[in-house]
Structure formats: C-alpha cells, structure tokens
Amino acid sequence: MEAYGDDVWRYACFMTKRRDAADDITQDVFWKAYRHRFAFRGECSVKTWLLGITRRTAINYLRSAFVRKVTLFGLFSPQGTSRSAESVMMDRQAERSLWETVLGLPAKYREVLVLDAHYELSNNEIAELLDLSEGTVKSRLHRARAKVERKLKEEEPR
C-alpha cells in the first residue's frame, strides 16, 4: 500500500471524479488484493494488477444505483510551489484547464491518456489492463492527444 496507494487513489479519483469515492475504492482495492493475493500470477507488474482491480471496482461503483442518483463534482485542486503568487496562480489556472480538458474527454480516451501520461504504463500494459489490442491503445492515445491539443488551442486567448 505504501508503494502503490497514491497511484490507486489517483486512478480511482480519475475514474469517479470524486475524492470521497476514491477513498472508499482505494480501501476496497487493497482489501481485495490482500484477500486474493495468492491469485496474482505475476503475468504483469503488481502496479498493473492493482490498477486493474481499481478500474473494475470504480466501474462497479459508477454503475451502482447510488451513484446514478448523485451529482458528480470535479474535485481536483492542483498544488503550487513557493514562487510568486502571480506565477503560482497562472500555473494553477493552466493546470486546472488541462485537467478539465482531460476529464471532459470521453472515458475511453481519458482512461488511456491518464494511464499513459500519469501512470507511465507501456502501451502493452494499458492494452492488458483495459483488455484491448495494442493498436487500439495507440489509436486512442493519438486521438486523445489530438482532442486535448485542439481544445487547448480553442481556449487560448487571441
């Protein structure tokens, strides 16, 4: 949990767009991993195995009747550094805009982009995790990056 807890929580948060749900899902993931630790066959990395459990748990959470009746909020708040207030504010605004753009993508594009850029999984690992072909992963990554780039260019001040 020390090694992969943050990764699992962040992925759950990306999937659900809710911090409180990410807390619950992370706890469930590590409980499931502990209960089924002997089922881990070593065909992938531990990180990929845990992210797979996270993905399935988050999808089940999103399918539940409770979630369908609750409004989901975007609850991301990027952290700044000890620079000038203006610089920090500009960076936060740019990062927030980027996250809003990424989170606004359709799930199939958002998911591959986050797994690639944030979790630094290989195309093969992403393909295994999402049960897709490697070609599909490459295609979705290309399209996701193009959509983000296009959206950010539209938002640029003229």
C-alpha positions as CSV (number, residue, x, y, z in Angstrom):
1,M,0.0,0.0,0.0
2,E,2.9,2.3,0.7
3,A,4.3,1.7,-2.8
4,Y,1.1,2.0,-4.9
5,G,-1.5,3.6,-2.6
6,D,-1.2,7.0,-4.2
7,D,-1.4,5.6,-7.7
8,V,-4.5,3.6,-6.9
9,W,-6.2,6.5,-5.2
10,R,-5.5,8.9,-8.1
11,Y,-6.7,6.4,-10.7
12,A,-9.9,5.9,-8.7
13,C,-10.3,9.6,-8.5
14,F,-9.8,10.0,-12.2
15,M,-12.4,7.3,-12.9
16,T,-15.1,8.6,-10.5
17,K,-14.2,12.3,-10.3
18,R,-14.9,12.1,-6.6
19,R,-12.3,12.2,-3.8
20,D,-14.6,10.5,-1.3
21,A,-15.3,7.7,-3.7
22,A,-11.6,7.3,-4.4
23,D,-11.0,6.9,-0.7
24,D,-13.6,4.1,-0.5
25,I,-12.4,2.4,-3.7
26,T,-8.8,2.5,-2.6
27,Q,-9.7,0.8,0.6
28,D,-11.7,-1.8,-1.3
29,V,-8.9,-2.4,-3.8
30,F,-6.3,-3.2,-1.2
31,W,-8.7,-5.3,0.8
32,K,-9.5,-7.3,-2.4
33,A,-5.8,-7.5,-3.3
34,Y,-5.0,-8.8,0.2
35,R,-7.8,-11.4,0.1
36,H,-6.8,-12.6,-3.4
37,R,-3.0,-12.1,-3.1
38,F,-2.4,-15.8,-4.0
39,A,-4.3,-15.3,-7.3
40,F,-1.7,-12.9,-8.5
41,R,0.2,-14.9,-11.2
42,G,2.9,-12.5,-12.0
43,E,1.9,-12.1,-15.6
44,C,2.0,-8.3,-15.2
45,S,3.5,-5.9,-12.7
46,V,1.9,-5.5,-9.3
47,K,1.1,-1.9,-10.2
48,T,-0.8,-3.1,-13.3
49,W,-2.6,-5.7,-11.3
50,L,-3.7,-3.2,-8.7
51,L,-4.8,-0.7,-11.3
52,G,-6.9,-3.4,-13.0
53,I,-8.6,-4.1,-9.7
54,T,-9.1,-0.3,-9.2
55,R,-10.6,0.0,-12.7
56,R,-13.1,-2.8,-12.1
57,T,-14.0,-1.6,-8.7
58,A,-14.5,2.0,-9.9
59,I,-16.7,0.8,-12.8
60,N,-18.8,-1.2,-10.5
61,Y,-19.1,1.8,-8.2
62,L,-20.2,4.1,-11.1
63,R,-22.8,1.5,-12.2
64,S,-24.4,1.4,-8.7
65,A,-27.8,2.9,-8.3
66,F,-26.5,5.3,-5.6
67,V,-24.1,7.0,-7.9
68,R,-26.6,7.3,-10.7
69,K,-28.8,9.4,-8.3
70,V,-25.9,11.7,-7.1
71,T,-24.4,14.6,-8.9
72,L,-20.7,14.2,-9.5
73,F,-18.4,17.1,-8.9
74,G,-14.9,17.9,-10.3
75,L,-12.8,17.9,-7.1
76,F,-9.3,18.4,-8.3
77,S,-7.1,21.1,-6.8
78,P,-3.5,21.2,-8.1
79,Q,-0.8,22.1,-5.7
80,G,1.6,25.0,-6.1
81,T,5.2,25.8,-5.1
82,S,6.9,28.6,-3.3
83,R,7.1,31.1,-6.2
84,S,5.4,34.4,-6.7
85,A,1.7,34.5,-6.2
86,E,1.1,35.5,-9.8
87,S,3.2,32.7,-11.1
88,V,1.6,30.1,-8.9
89,M,-1.9,31.4,-9.9
90,M,-1.1,31.2,-13.6
91,D,0.3,27.7,-13.3
92,R,-2.7,26.6,-11.3
93,Q,-5.1,28.0,-13.8
94,A,-3.2,26.3,-16.7
95,E,-3.1,23.0,-14.9
96,R,-6.8,23.3,-13.9
97,S,-7.6,24.0,-17.6
98,L,-5.6,21.0,-18.7
99,W,-7.3,18.7,-16.1
100,E,-10.7,20.0,-17.1
101,T,-10.0,19.3,-20.7
102,V,-8.7,15.8,-19.9
103,L,-11.6,15.0,-17.7
104,G,-14.0,16.3,-20.3
105,L,-12.8,13.6,-22.8
106,P,-14.9,10.5,-23.4
107,A,-14.0,7.8,-20.9
108,K,-12.2,5.6,-23.5
109,Y,-9.8,8.5,-24.4
110,R,-9.4,9.9,-20.9
111,E,-8.5,6.5,-19.5
112,V,-5.7,5.7,-21.9
113,L,-4.3,9.2,-21.7
114,V,-4.2,9.1,-17.9
115,L,-2.6,5.6,-17.8
116,D,0.0,6.7,-20.3
117,A,0.9,10.2,-19.2
118,H,0.3,10.0,-15.4
119,Y,1.0,6.3,-14.6
120,E,3.6,5.9,-17.3
121,L,2.3,2.4,-18.3
122,S,3.5,1.0,-21.6
123,N,1.0,0.5,-24.4
124,N,1.2,-3.2,-23.8
125,E,0.4,-2.8,-20.1
126,I,-2.5,-0.5,-20.9
127,A,-3.8,-3.0,-23.5
128,E,-3.7,-5.8,-20.9
129,L,-5.3,-3.6,-18.2
130,L,-8.2,-2.5,-20.5
131,D,-8.5,-5.8,-22.4
132,L,-7.8,-4.0,-25.7
133,S,-5.4,-4.6,-28.6
134,E,-2.2,-2.6,-28.6
135,G,-3.2,-1.0,-31.8
136,T,-6.4,0.2,-30.3
137,V,-4.5,1.7,-27.4
138,K,-2.2,3.6,-29.8
139,S,-5.1,4.8,-31.8
140,R,-7.0,6.1,-28.7
141,L,-3.9,7.7,-27.4
142,H,-3.3,9.6,-30.6
143,R,-7.0,10.7,-30.8
144,A,-7.0,11.7,-27.1
145,R,-3.9,13.8,-27.5
146,A,-5.3,15.4,-30.6
147,K,-8.6,16.3,-28.8
148,V,-6.7,17.8,-25.9
149,E,-4.5,19.8,-28.2
150,R,-7.4,21.1,-30.2
151,K,-9.4,22.0,-27.1
152,L,-6.5,23.9,-25.5
153,K,-5.9,25.8,-28.8
154,E,-9.5,26.8,-28.8
155,E,-9.2,28.2,-25.3
156,E,-6.1,30.2,-25.9
157,P,-6.6,33.9,-25.7
158,R,-6.4,35.6,-29.1
